[in-house]
Every structure is written in structure tokens, then in C-alpha cells.
Amino acid sequence: MPLPSLHDPIAAIATPPGKGAVGIIRLSGLNALEVAAKVWRGKDPRKLEGGRFTYGTIVDARGEVLDEALMLVFRAPHSYTGQDAVELQTHGSPAVLRQVLQALLEAGARLAQPGEFTLRAYLNGRMDLAQAEAVLALVESESDAARRQALRGLARSLSQQIEGMAERLYDLLAHIQAWLDYPEEGVEPAEIQTTVSEVLAEVERLLATAPAGRIAHKGARLALVGAPNAGKSSLLNALLGYERAIVTPIPGTTRDYLEAPLEIAGVPITAVDTAGVRQTEDPVERSGVERALKIAQEADLVLYLVDAAEPPPTPPDLPWERALKVATKADLPPAWEDAEFIRVSSQTGFGLEALRKAIHDKLIGQAPEGEIWISNERHTQALYEARQHLLEALTAPQDLAGLSVQAALEALNQILGKDVSEEVIARVFRNFCVGK
């Protein structure tokens, strides 16, 4: 897929579909101010300084007034795209926005492709590729954790780390090359082991954050599993803060799974209340049990619930490395005790905060707060490639180690968008919305 022209004036609606108080149409490119002047009645946008608002009306090619609006002018290179750009703030009627956009297209602009405004920002050097992907992550963020990570990416936290590693590898390559080309000059062999090991440790540290980054960005699935009447539905309602699941004293009320979204410490979670797990001859209930165990195997985290007021049942086959053990009904006299279980009461709220913390720690507790997490699959793949080449460099003869170091450097540069193909760039921006 070839990249679109960088210079055409492009226009798009930047606000989400639907009615609203205000709608925004973006315009950017060479002659963007001339296009805007054709539809604007008020101060001439071509004569305005950058960063200034003006009030006026928007008209179509026939001179019909489409709306009253505010115009904000940006002058190159001090704009999001690095080009002359205009934002028209109109009333948020879908009909108004469509007509204003059509007027701009008739005046000489073309409709922007998905992500084309951010693509131009990247191609004009306003941001690197990792920052551009952080823009998409910020637009798509549905939790506080995802928002914070996207902002760190936009602020170049990841880019600076990658640049620091790349700079050390560049220096190492220069040293190796000098040693190979001018051995008679007495250039000492490069300290390959030390530099490569230090960069490798940084790559490993970033890769260790990938599970937490994925969960912060895409969310986690939390399966509530246990015997009938273990308190799964009650606990789900308690975590949600409202009644989502039916709760009765009759065992086996839940025969199919039930999903509900919640957020714990900024992490988006889909909680799944499953059928009670027990031996049964009822084909319908047995199907629910099989589905519950399958959901548990696929979940990011399992809460295994046991009624603390009754003798514990035989535990089912669960992914215990991804499980927390929970003793429910802690408001009743206990029939058993086990320090591995988190004691909670859905009736009184006892232990719920401790459980929330344990869920958070189990899901993303290994990733340090305040640092960038790797949430982008492309970045993860590039880091794995860099890791493999760095490991090869540690064992290769010094005269061949430079090839592995250079391959690792190329993998890291892929994250920033240096020396990448047009197809890679096109793939990155294909998922953006049109107005971004």
C-alpha cells in the first residue's frame, strides 16, 4: 500500500459520530489556508497569525451559509502535522459537519485517509513512529492505566530509552569497525561483552513489562470459579458495586457464564461469573461446568472461590500459576482456615480491598509504576528480535559480532520508524480514525 501524498490539502471530521454541542473539522496541507478562505466569511485566514481564533460563518460554493463557527489557524511548522493547518469549530450537528466537510472538498481539499494527519506529523519529523502509535493508544484508551502509558509514550519515554540503547550500539559498531579496518593503528578490541550485556539487560527489562502493558491496553479477563453456592455471583456483585448476577441460596443457579466490566486500580477487567463446578448427571449443568473450566484455562486470572463456612471441596484442575484462592462468607463462623486464601465477605465488604489489591498485583504488579510498559505488539516483536541478535553477539567471534550488533540496532530502530519500509508505516496508520 503506497503512502498518500504528503502535500495535498486534506480535510476530515475530527469529532466522534453523533450529536454534540461542538464539532471539529480539520484541514491541513499546502494551500490549506487558501482552501479555508474559499468557505470562510470573516477575517481572511491567510492573514492571521498562527495560534489565533477568529469568528465568522462558513458558506458553500453557492454562498449559502452553513453555520456560524470559530476558526483556529496554525502556521507551519508549528502545528500538529508540521504544515499550515486549520480547525473549524462548528455546532455538533452531523448534518452541519457533513455539509462543512463537503464545502471544503469542493474548495480543493481531499478527504483524509485514516491516520493521515498523524502520518504527516511523523513524516514531517514532528514525532517518531513510537509517538505516533502512542497517539492511537491514547485515543483508544479505556482505562486510567492505558491513558497513563499512552501519555508516557507520547512524551517520548520509550523513544528516549530506545535511542539511548541505539547510541551505545552505534558507538560499539564504530569501535569494532575501526578495529577491523585499522588493526595496525593499535585500536583496542571493543568491550563487546560489557556493552552488549548492558543493552540486553535493558531490552529484557522492557520485555518484562509486555504482559502488564497488554493488559493495561486491552484489559484482562477474570474468571470466578468454584463449587455451586461458593459465593461467585455475590462476589461479582460486590466487586461491581451493583447487582449484576442473580443470587439465591439454591445451588446451581448460574448454569452459563455471565460477563461484566469493571476497573480495578486503573486496569480494565472483564469479570466472568461461571457455573458452579461439581460432578453432575444433568447434561445442561455438565455443559456449564465444562464451559466454566474452559473459561478458566483461557482467563488472564482466575479467582478460585471456596465457602469458608463449609468443608472445602476437592479443587478442580485450574491454571494455579494464574489463580488467586479466595475464602468467601468470612462473616460466618469458619469451618476451616488456610493462609493461602484471601478471606472476604460480600455481605459486609470485609477483605474486598485486599482482594482488589491482590488482583492488581497478580495482573500487573511486576511492572514498575511510573515507567513505560510495552503494550504494542510491533514493539514487542522488535524487542524480541533485538534480544535474539544481542544473544548471538555475546557468543560470536569478535570479527563477526558486529553483524549481530548491527541487526539488533536495526530491530530497535524499527520501533522509532527509522529505515522501515512504506508497508510497515502504512500498517501502523491503517488503524487510526479518519480525523486523526
C-alpha positions as CSV (number, residue, x, y, z in Angstrom):
1,M,0.0,0.0,0.0
2,P,1.7,3.2,-1.1
3,L,1.8,6.2,1.2
4,P,-0.5,9.1,0.2
5,S,0.8,12.4,-1.0
6,L,2.3,14.5,1.8
7,H,1.3,17.9,0.4
8,D,-2.4,17.7,-0.8
9,P,-4.7,19.8,1.4
10,I,-6.7,17.2,3.4
11,A,-9.9,17.6,5.4
12,A,-11.8,15.3,7.9
13,I,-14.3,15.5,10.7
14,A,-12.2,15.1,13.9
15,T,-15.0,14.6,16.5
16,P,-16.9,11.3,17.0
17,P,-20.1,10.4,15.2
18,G,-23.3,11.6,16.8
19,K,-24.8,14.9,18.1
20,G,-22.8,17.2,20.3
21,A,-22.5,20.9,21.3
22,V,-19.4,21.3,19.2
23,G,-17.9,19.6,16.2
24,I,-14.4,20.0,14.7
25,I,-13.3,19.7,11.1
26,R,-9.6,19.6,10.4
27,L,-7.8,20.9,7.4
28,S,-4.0,20.6,6.7
29,G,-1.5,20.8,3.8
30,L,-0.1,23.1,1.2
31,N,-2.7,25.7,0.3
32,A,-4.8,24.8,3.3
33,L,-5.3,28.5,4.2
34,E,-6.4,29.2,0.6
35,V,-9.0,26.4,0.8
36,A,-10.2,27.7,4.1
37,A,-10.6,31.2,2.7
38,K,-12.9,30.0,0.0
39,V,-15.5,28.8,2.5
40,W,-14.9,31.5,5.2
41,R,-16.7,34.8,5.7
42,G,-14.8,36.8,8.3
43,K,-11.2,37.7,8.8
44,D,-9.1,36.3,6.0
45,P,-7.3,33.2,7.4
46,R,-4.4,33.8,5.1
47,K,-3.6,37.0,7.1
48,L,-4.0,35.5,10.5
49,E,-1.1,34.7,12.8
50,G,-0.7,31.1,14.0
51,G,-2.5,30.1,17.2
52,R,-5.3,32.7,16.8
53,F,-9.0,32.2,16.9
54,T,-11.5,34.2,14.8
55,Y,-15.2,34.2,14.5
56,G,-17.2,34.0,11.2
57,T,-19.5,32.0,9.1
58,I,-19.0,29.1,6.7
59,V,-20.5,29.1,3.3
60,D,-20.7,26.5,0.4
61,A,-19.8,27.1,-3.2
62,R,-23.2,28.7,-3.8
63,G,-22.8,31.2,-1.0
64,E,-25.3,29.5,1.3
65,V,-24.4,29.9,5.0
66,L,-23.8,26.5,6.6
67,D,-23.1,27.6,10.1
68,E,-21.5,30.1,12.4
69,A,-18.1,28.9,13.6
70,L,-14.7,29.6,15.2
71,M,-11.6,29.2,13.1
72,L,-8.2,28.3,14.7
73,V,-5.2,28.8,12.4
74,F,-1.8,27.1,12.7
75,R,1.2,28.1,10.8
76,A,3.9,25.6,9.6
77,P,5.9,24.2,11.2
78,H,4.1,24.9,14.5
79,S,1.1,22.6,14.0
80,Y,0.3,19.0,14.7
81,T,1.2,18.0,11.2
82,G,4.0,20.4,10.7
83,Q,2.1,22.1,7.9
84,D,-0.3,25.1,7.6
85,A,-3.5,23.8,9.3
86,V,-7.0,25.0,10.2
87,E,-9.5,23.7,12.7
88,L,-13.2,24.8,12.2
89,Q,-15.3,24.5,15.4
90,T,-18.9,24.4,14.4
91,H,-22.1,23.2,16.1
92,G,-22.0,19.5,16.6
93,S,-24.9,18.5,14.3
94,P,-24.0,15.6,12.0
95,A,-25.7,17.5,9.1
96,V,-23.7,20.6,9.7
97,L,-20.4,18.7,9.9
98,R,-21.1,16.8,6.7
99,Q,-22.0,20.0,4.8
100,V,-18.9,21.9,6.0
101,L,-16.7,18.9,5.1
102,Q,-18.3,18.8,1.6
103,A,-17.7,22.5,1.2
104,L,-14.0,22.1,1.9
105,L,-13.8,19.2,-0.5
106,E,-15.4,21.3,-3.2
107,A,-13.0,24.1,-2.4
108,G,-10.0,22.0,-3.3
109,A,-9.3,19.7,-0.3
110,R,-9.5,15.9,-0.5
111,L,-10.8,13.6,2.2
112,A,-8.1,12.5,4.6
113,Q,-7.2,8.8,4.8
114,P,-7.3,7.0,8.2
115,G,-4.5,8.4,10.4
116,E,-3.2,10.7,7.7
117,F,-2.9,13.8,9.9
118,T,-0.7,11.8,12.3
119,L,1.1,10.2,9.4
120,R,2.1,13.7,8.2
121,A,3.2,14.6,11.7
122,Y,5.5,11.6,11.6
123,L,6.8,12.2,8.0
124,N,7.4,15.8,8.8
125,G,9.5,14.9,11.8
126,R,7.0,16.2,14.4
127,M,7.1,12.8,16.1
128,D,8.7,9.4,15.7
129,L,6.7,6.2,15.0
130,A,6.5,5.2,18.6
131,Q,5.0,8.5,19.5
132,A,2.5,8.2,16.6
133,E,1.4,4.8,17.9
134,A,1.1,6.4,21.4
135,V,-1.4,8.8,19.8
136,L,-3.6,5.9,18.7
137,A,-3.2,4.2,22.1
138,L,-4.3,7.5,23.8
139,V,-7.4,7.8,21.5
140,E,-8.3,4.2,22.2
141,S,-7.5,4.2,26.0
142,E,-10.5,3.0,28.1
143,S,-8.8,2.9,31.5
144,D,-6.6,5.2,33.6
145,A,-3.6,2.7,33.3
146,A,-3.9,2.8,29.4
147,R,-4.2,6.6,29.4
148,R,-1.0,7.0,31.6
149,Q,1.0,4.6,29.5
150,A,-0.1,6.3,26.2
151,L,0.9,9.7,27.6
152,R,4.3,8.4,28.6
153,G,4.8,7.1,25.0
154,L,3.7,10.4,23.6
155,A,6.2,12.2,25.9
156,R,8.9,10.1,24.3
157,S,9.7,8.0,27.4
158,L,10.0,4.8,25.2
159,S,11.7,6.7,22.4
160,Q,14.4,8.0,24.7
161,Q,15.1,4.6,26.1
162,I,15.4,3.1,22.6
163,E,17.6,6.0,21.4
164,G,19.9,5.5,24.4
165,M,20.4,1.8,23.7
166,A,20.9,2.5,19.9
167,E,23.5,5.2,20.7
168,R,25.6,2.7,22.7
169,L,25.3,0.1,19.9
170,Y,26.3,2.7,17.3
171,D,29.4,3.5,19.4
172,L,30.2,-0.2,19.7
173,L,29.8,-0.8,16.0
174,A,32.2,2.2,15.3
175,H,34.8,0.7,17.6
176,I,34.5,-2.8,16.1
177,Q,34.8,-1.3,12.6
178,A,37.9,0.7,13.5
179,W,39.5,-2.5,15.0
180,L,38.7,-4.5,11.8
181,D,39.8,-1.8,9.3
182,Y,42.9,-0.4,11.0
183,P,44.4,-3.2,13.2
184,E,47.9,-1.7,12.6
185,E,46.8,1.5,14.3
186,G,46.6,-0.3,17.6
187,V,42.8,0.2,18.2
188,E,41.9,-1.9,21.2
189,P,39.3,-4.6,20.7
190,A,35.9,-3.4,21.7
191,E,34.4,-4.3,25.0
192,I,31.7,-6.2,23.3
193,Q,30.6,-8.4,26.2
194,T,30.1,-5.4,28.6
195,T,28.1,-3.2,26.3
196,V,26.0,-5.9,24.7
197,S,25.2,-7.4,28.2
198,E,24.1,-3.9,29.5
199,V,21.9,-3.2,26.5
200,L,20.5,-6.8,26.6
201,A,19.5,-6.2,30.3
202,E,17.6,-3.1,29.2
203,V,15.8,-5.0,26.5
204,E,14.9,-7.8,28.9
205,R,13.5,-5.2,31.4
206,L,11.3,-3.7,28.7
207,L,10.1,-7.1,27.5
208,A,9.2,-8.0,31.1
209,T,6.6,-5.2,31.1
210,A,4.8,-6.5,28.0
211,P,2.2,-8.7,29.8
212,A,1.3,-5.7,32.0
213,G,1.3,-3.4,29.1
214,R,-1.0,-5.7,27.1
215,I,-3.5,-5.9,30.0
216,A,-3.4,-2.1,30.6
217,H,-4.2,-1.5,26.9
218,K,-6.6,-4.3,26.1
219,G,-7.8,-5.3,29.5
220,A,-7.9,-8.7,31.3
221,R,-10.4,-11.5,31.7
222,L,-11.0,-12.5,35.3
223,A,-12.8,-15.9,35.8
224,L,-14.7,-16.6,39.1
225,V,-14.7,-20.3,39.6
226,G,-15.9,-22.5,42.4
227,A,-18.4,-25.1,43.6
228,P,-22.1,-24.2,43.5
229,N,-23.1,-21.7,46.2
230,A,-19.5,-20.8,46.8
231,G,-20.5,-17.1,46.5
232,K,-19.3,-16.3,43.0
233,S,-22.3,-14.2,42.0
234,S,-22.3,-12.4,45.3
235,L,-18.7,-11.6,45.0
236,L,-19.2,-10.4,41.4
237,N,-21.9,-8.0,42.6
238,A,-19.8,-6.8,45.4
239,L,-16.8,-6.0,43.1
240,L,-19.1,-4.2,40.7
241,G,-21.0,-2.3,43.3
242,Y,-24.4,-3.2,41.9
243,E,-26.4,-6.3,41.3
244,R,-25.4,-7.9,38.0
245,A,-25.8,-11.6,38.8
246,I,-28.8,-13.4,40.3
247,V,-28.1,-14.6,43.8
248,T,-30.1,-17.3,45.5
249,P,-29.4,-19.9,48.3
250,I,-30.2,-22.6,45.7
251,P,-27.0,-24.3,44.4
252,G,-26.6,-24.3,40.7
253,T,-28.5,-21.0,39.9
254,T,-25.8,-20.0,37.4
255,R,-25.7,-22.5,34.6
256,D,-24.0,-20.4,32.0
257,Y,-21.3,-17.7,32.2
258,L,-22.1,-14.0,32.7
259,E,-19.7,-11.2,31.9
260,A,-19.5,-7.7,33.4
261,P,-16.9,-4.9,33.0
262,L,-15.1,-3.3,36.0
263,E,-11.9,-1.4,36.7
264,I,-9.5,-2.2,39.5
265,A,-6.7,0.3,40.2
266,G,-6.9,1.7,36.7
267,V,-6.9,-1.7,35.0
268,P,-9.9,-2.6,32.7
269,I,-11.2,-6.1,33.6
270,T,-14.0,-8.3,32.2
271,A,-15.2,-10.4,35.2
272,V,-16.8,-13.7,34.2
273,D,-19.1,-15.4,36.7
274,T,-19.2,-19.1,35.7
275,A,-21.4,-22.1,36.5
276,G,-20.7,-24.0,39.8
277,V,-18.1,-26.7,39.3
278,R,-19.2,-30.1,40.6
279,Q,-19.9,-33.7,39.4
280,T,-23.4,-33.8,37.9
281,E,-25.5,-36.1,35.7
282,D,-27.6,-33.1,34.4
283,P,-26.4,-32.6,30.8
284,V,-27.2,-28.9,30.9
285,E,-25.4,-28.3,34.1
286,R,-22.5,-30.5,33.0
287,S,-22.1,-28.4,29.8
288,G,-21.9,-25.3,32.1
289,V,-19.2,-26.9,34.2
290,E,-17.2,-27.8,31.1
291,R,-17.5,-24.2,29.8
292,A,-16.5,-22.8,33.2
293,L,-13.3,-24.9,33.2
294,K,-12.5,-23.8,29.7
295,I,-13.1,-20.1,30.6
296,A,-10.7,-20.6,33.5
297,Q,-8.0,-22.0,31.3
298,E,-8.2,-19.0,28.9
299,A,-8.5,-16.3,31.5
300,D,-5.7,-13.9,32.5
301,L,-6.6,-14.5,36.1
302,V,-8.8,-17.0,38.0
303,L,-10.4,-16.4,41.4
304,Y,-11.0,-19.8,42.9
305,L,-13.7,-19.4,45.5
306,V,-14.4,-21.7,48.4
307,D,-17.1,-21.3,51.1
308,A,-15.2,-20.8,54.3
309,A,-18.3,-21.8,56.4
310,E,-18.4,-25.3,54.8
311,P,-15.9,-28.2,54.4
312,P,-13.8,-27.4,51.3
313,P,-14.4,-29.5,48.1
314,T,-11.8,-31.2,46.0
315,P,-10.1,-28.5,43.9
316,P,-10.7,-28.7,40.2
317,D,-8.0,-28.7,37.5
318,L,-7.1,-24.9,37.2
319,P,-4.1,-22.9,36.0
320,W,-2.9,-22.3,39.5
321,E,0.0,-20.1,38.3
322,R,-2.7,-17.6,37.2
323,A,-5.0,-18.1,40.2
324,L,-5.9,-16.5,43.5
325,K,-7.6,-18.5,46.2
326,V,-10.5,-16.8,47.9
327,A,-12.4,-17.9,51.0
328,T,-15.9,-16.4,50.9
329,K,-18.5,-15.8,53.6
330,A,-16.0,-14.6,56.1
331,D,-18.8,-13.1,58.1
332,L,-19.8,-16.6,59.2
333,P,-18.0,-18.9,61.6
334,P,-15.2,-20.6,59.7
335,A,-15.2,-24.3,59.1
336,W,-11.5,-24.3,58.1
337,E,-8.6,-21.9,57.7
338,D,-5.8,-21.7,55.1
339,A,-3.3,-18.8,54.9
340,E,-3.2,-19.2,51.1
341,F,-6.8,-18.0,50.9
342,I,-7.8,-14.3,50.9
343,R,-10.8,-14.1,53.3
344,V,-13.7,-11.9,52.0
345,S,-17.3,-11.2,52.8
346,S,-19.6,-10.0,50.0
347,Q,-22.2,-9.1,52.7
348,T,-20.0,-6.8,54.9
349,G,-17.3,-5.8,52.4
350,F,-14.6,-7.4,54.6
351,G,-11.5,-8.2,52.6
352,L,-12.6,-6.7,49.3
353,E,-9.9,-4.1,49.2
354,A,-7.3,-6.7,49.9
355,L,-8.7,-8.8,47.1
356,R,-8.7,-5.9,44.7
357,K,-5.0,-5.2,45.5
358,A,-4.1,-8.9,45.1
359,I,-5.9,-8.9,41.7
360,H,-4.0,-5.8,40.6
361,D,-0.6,-7.1,41.8
362,K,-1.2,-10.5,40.2
363,L,-2.1,-8.9,36.8
364,I,0.5,-6.1,36.6
365,G,2.4,-6.0,39.9
366,Q,5.7,-7.0,38.2
367,A,5.8,-3.9,36.0
368,P,7.2,-0.8,37.9
369,E,4.8,2.1,38.3
370,G,5.9,5.4,36.7
371,E,7.8,3.7,33.9
372,I,6.8,2.9,30.3
373,W,5.3,-0.5,29.6
374,I,5.4,-2.2,26.3
375,S,1.8,-2.6,25.1
376,N,2.3,-2.6,21.3
377,E,2.7,-5.9,19.6
378,R,5.0,-4.4,16.9
379,H,7.3,-3.1,19.7
380,T,7.3,-6.4,21.4
381,Q,8.3,-8.3,18.3
382,A,11.1,-5.8,17.5
383,L,12.5,-6.1,21.1
384,Y,12.4,-9.9,20.8
385,E,14.4,-9.7,17.6
386,A,16.9,-7.3,19.2
387,R,17.2,-9.7,22.1
388,Q,18.0,-12.6,19.9
389,H,20.7,-10.7,17.9
390,L,22.3,-9.5,21.1
391,L,22.5,-13.0,22.5
392,E,24.2,-14.0,19.3
393,A,26.6,-11.2,19.6
394,L,27.7,-12.5,23.1
395,T,28.8,-15.8,21.7
396,A,30.1,-14.8,18.2
397,P,33.8,-14.2,17.4
398,Q,34.6,-10.6,17.6
399,D,35.1,-10.2,13.9
400,L,31.5,-11.5,13.3
401,A,29.9,-9.9,16.4
402,G,29.4,-6.6,14.6
403,L,26.9,-8.2,12.2
404,S,24.7,-9.3,15.2
405,V,25.1,-5.9,16.8
406,Q,24.0,-4.2,13.6
407,A,21.0,-6.5,13.3
408,A,20.0,-5.7,16.9
409,L,20.4,-2.0,16.1
410,E,18.1,-2.3,13.1
411,A,15.5,-4.0,15.2
412,L,15.5,-1.2,17.7
413,N,15.3,1.4,15.0
414,Q,12.2,-0.2,13.7
415,I,10.4,0.9,16.9
416,L,11.2,4.5,16.1
417,G,10.4,4.2,12.5
418,K,13.9,4.6,11.2
419,D,14.8,2.7,8.0
420,V,11.4,1.0,7.8
421,S,9.5,0.2,4.6
422,E,6.4,2.1,3.5
423,E,4.4,-1.0,4.0
424,V,5.3,-1.0,7.8
425,I,4.4,2.6,8.1
426,A,1.1,2.1,6.2
427,R,0.2,-0.8,8.5
428,V,0.8,1.4,11.6
429,F,-1.6,4.2,10.5
430,R,-4.2,1.9,9.0
431,N,-6.0,1.5,12.3
432,F,-6.3,5.3,13.0
433,C,-9.7,7.0,12.7
434,V,-10.1,9.3,9.7
435,G,-9.9,12.6,11.7
436,K,-6.6,11.7,13.4
